Amino acid sequence: MIRAEQLSKVFGSQQAVDAVSFEIGRGEVVGFLGRNGAGKSTTMRMLCGVLEPDHGRVWIDGLPVGGDDPRPRARIGYLPEGTPLHSAMRVLDYLAFAAAVKGLDRRAARAAQRDAIARCGLSGWETRRIDSLSKGYRQRVGLAQALLGDPPVLVLDEPSSGLDPAEVVRIRALVRELGRTRTVLLSTHVLREVDELCSRVLILAGGRLVADGSPSELCQRLGVRLRVRARGALALLERCAAAAGIERALATEQAGLSCLEGSASQPEQAAARVAAALAEAGCELVELAHVQPSLEDVFLERTQAASA
């Protein structure tokens, strides 16, 4: 349903997106991850035809995006970051306007509005001005306009950002329901959301695609990790871990302890070596454990490695 080939975009002297390629099949719900400034929103705008790439091409359902052909854009429901809406309009008037922009005739527009209002929990709110709504309800209006015309592809940029916990649960449930019958690309900073909703993950770092796979596959590729906690200088712990063969280590200080997590090709041997090195250095070992990597570990390792 979505095919991106060598997408690139430059703003001034900054390479925002650099030769990004991927395909998303019919019925997939895919999480789109990256730190702020990684290029996620820019990529999504290019997918939806809002922004023209400097290089590369996009196809939606086999149709090339760009030019005057409205068919590929009609197959996409797009919720931009920040949910830009015409705040002085009433909900129903705004949805009627959005339906007209999408080219729906009057009869189809009325049916689409009723369906979107019901799906997004906006019944009873049709005559309210958008600027009088809470952020959660404005987000529902944004989702409702994305659903107009029943597009088979949804591109959602941070749909639950800044919402209270109850609204987050509501939005996640709606995305889960929509993902049963549509292809969904979901950008979010909430890794729990990806674990709950997505069968596959794409990770961007520095404008490049650095990971592509299911959450379980990406965690398995990272391998079993070693967690070490000790009393002593953090720099000393890092030196001991490096000497023991622990790689891609993330080191922090927590509650007066030096803490480190990293991977090793031979975790049993690396555990023994780091314990011996710490003992020789006179550093008290508090914890030494094997841990299964999480999606957070994958995200940190991939994004830090790309920025190193």
JOLINWO-V313459 format. One record per residue. N is the residue number from 1. RES is the residue in one letter. SS is DSSP state (alpha for helix, beta for strand, coil for the rest). Layout:
n = (N | N)
res = (RES | RES)
ss = (SS | SS)
This chain:
n = (1 | 2 | 3 | 4 | 5 | 6 | 7 | 8 | 9 | 10 | 11 | 12 | 13 | 14 | 15 | 16 | 17 | 18 | 19 | 20 | 21 | 22 | 23 | 24 | 25 | 26 | 27 | 28 | 29 | 30 | 31 | 32 | 33 | 34 | 35 | 36 | 37 | 38 | 39 | 40 | 41 | 42 | 43 | 44 | 45 | 46 | 47 | 48 | 49 | 50 | 51 | 52 | 53 | 54 | 55 | 56 | 57 | 58 | 59 | 60 | 61 | 62 | 63 | 64 | 65 | 66 | 67 | 68 | 69 | 70 | 71 | 72 | 73 | 74 | 75 | 76 | 77 | 78 | 79 | 80 | 81 | 82 | 83 | 84 | 85 | 86 | 87 | 88 | 89 | 90 | 91 | 92 | 93 | 94 | 95 | 96 | 97 | 98 | 99 | 100 | 101 | 102 | 103 | 104 | 105 | 106 | 107 | 108 | 109 | 110 | 111 | 112 | 113 | 114 | 115 | 116 | 117 | 118 | 119 | 120 | 121 | 122 | 123 | 124 | 125 | 126 | 127 | 128 | 129 | 130 | 131 | 132 | 133 | 134 | 135 | 136 | 137 | 138 | 139 | 140 | 141 | 142 | 143 | 144 | 145 | 146 | 147 | 148 | 149 | 150 | 151 | 152 | 153 | 154 | 155 | 156 | 157 | 158 | 159 | 160 | 161 | 162 | 163 | 164 | 165 | 166 | 167 | 168 | 169 | 170 | 171 | 172 | 173 | 174 | 175 | 176 | 177 | 178 | 179 | 180 | 181 | 182 | 183 | 184 | 185 | 186 | 187 | 188 | 189 | 190 | 191 | 192 | 193 | 194 | 195 | 196 | 197 | 198 | 199 | 200 | 201 | 202 | 203 | 204 | 205 | 206 | 207 | 208 | 209 | 210 | 211 | 212 | 213 | 214 | 215 | 216 | 217 | 218 | 219 | 220 | 221 | 222 | 223 | 224 | 225 | 226 | 227 | 228 | 229 | 230 | 231 | 232 | 233 | 234 | 235 | 236 | 237 | 238 | 239 | 240 | 241 | 242 | 243 | 244 | 245 | 246 | 247 | 248 | 249 | 250 | 251 | 252 | 253 | 254 | 255 | 256 | 257 | 258 | 259 | 260 | 261 | 262 | 263 | 264 | 265 | 266 | 267 | 268 | 269 | 270 | 271 | 272 | 273 | 274 | 275 | 276 | 277 | 278 | 279 | 280 | 281 | 282 | 283 | 284 | 285 | 286 | 287 | 288 | 289 | 290 | 291 | 292 | 293 | 294 | 295 | 296 | 297 | 298 | 299 | 300 | 301 | 302 | 303 | 304 | 305 | 306 | 307 | 308)
res = (M | I | R | A | E | Q | L | S | K | V | F | G | S | Q | Q | A | V | D | A | V | S | F | E | I | G | R | G | E | V | V | G | F | L | G | R | N | G | A | G | K | S | T | T | M | R | M | L | C | G | V | L | E | P | D | H | G | R | V | W | I | D | G | L | P | V | G | G | D | D | P | R | P | R | A | R | I | G | Y | L | P | E | G | T | P | L | H | S | A | M | R | V | L | D | Y | L | A | F | A | A | A | V | K | G | L | D | R | R | A | A | R | A | A | Q | R | D | A | I | A | R | C | G | L | S | G | W | E | T | R | R | I | D | S | L | S | K | G | Y | R | Q | R | V | G | L | A | Q | A | L | L | G | D | P | P | V | L | V | L | D | E | P | S | S | G | L | D | P | A | E | V | V | R | I | R | A | L | V | R | E | L | G | R | T | R | T | V | L | L | S | T | H | V | L | R | E | V | D | E | L | C | S | R | V | L | I | L | A | G | G | R | L | V | A | D | G | S | P | S | E | L | C | Q | R | L | G | V | R | L | R | V | R | A | R | G | A | L | A | L | L | E | R | C | A | A | A | A | G | I | E | R | A | L | A | T | E | Q | A | G | L | S | C | L | E | G | S | A | S | Q | P | E | Q | A | A | A | R | V | A | A | A | L | A | E | A | G | C | E | L | V | E | L | A | H | V | Q | P | S | L | E | D | V | F | L | E | R | T | Q | A | A | S | A)
ss = (coil | beta | beta | beta | beta | beta | beta | beta | beta | beta | beta | coil | coil | beta | beta | beta | beta | beta | beta | beta | beta | beta | beta | beta | coil | coil | coil | coil | beta | beta | beta | beta | beta | coil | coil | coil | coil | coil | coil | alpha | alpha | alpha | alpha | alpha | alpha | alpha | alpha | coil | coil | coil | coil | coil | coil | coil | beta | beta | beta | beta | beta | beta | coil | coil | beta | beta | coil | coil | coil | coil | coil | coil | alpha | alpha | alpha | alpha | coil | beta | beta | beta | beta | coil | coil | coil | coil | coil | coil | coil | coil | coil | coil | beta | alpha | alpha | alpha | alpha | alpha | alpha | alpha | alpha | alpha | alpha | alpha | coil | coil | coil | coil | alpha | alpha | alpha | alpha | alpha | alpha | alpha | alpha | alpha | alpha | alpha | alpha | alpha | alpha | coil | coil | coil | coil | coil | coil | coil | coil | coil | beta | alpha | alpha | alpha | coil | coil | alpha | alpha | alpha | alpha | alpha | alpha | alpha | alpha | alpha | alpha | alpha | alpha | alpha | coil | coil | coil | coil | coil | beta | beta | beta | beta | beta | coil | coil | coil | coil | coil | coil | coil | alpha | alpha | alpha | alpha | alpha | alpha | alpha | alpha | alpha | alpha | alpha | alpha | alpha | alpha | coil | coil | coil | coil | beta | beta | beta | beta | beta | coil | coil | coil | alpha | alpha | alpha | alpha | alpha | alpha | alpha | coil | coil | beta | beta | beta | beta | beta | beta | coil | coil | beta | beta | beta | beta | beta | beta | coil | alpha | alpha | alpha | alpha | alpha | alpha | alpha | alpha | coil | coil | beta | beta | beta | beta | beta | beta | beta | coil | coil | alpha | alpha | alpha | alpha | alpha | alpha | alpha | alpha | alpha | alpha | coil | coil | coil | beta | beta | beta | beta | beta | beta | beta | beta | coil | coil | beta | beta | beta | beta | beta | beta | beta | coil | coil | coil | alpha | alpha | alpha | alpha | alpha | alpha | alpha | alpha | alpha | alpha | alpha | alpha | alpha | alpha | coil | coil | coil | beta | beta | beta | beta | beta | beta | beta | beta | coil | coil | coil | alpha | alpha | alpha | alpha | alpha | alpha | alpha | alpha | alpha | alpha | alpha | alpha | alpha | coil)
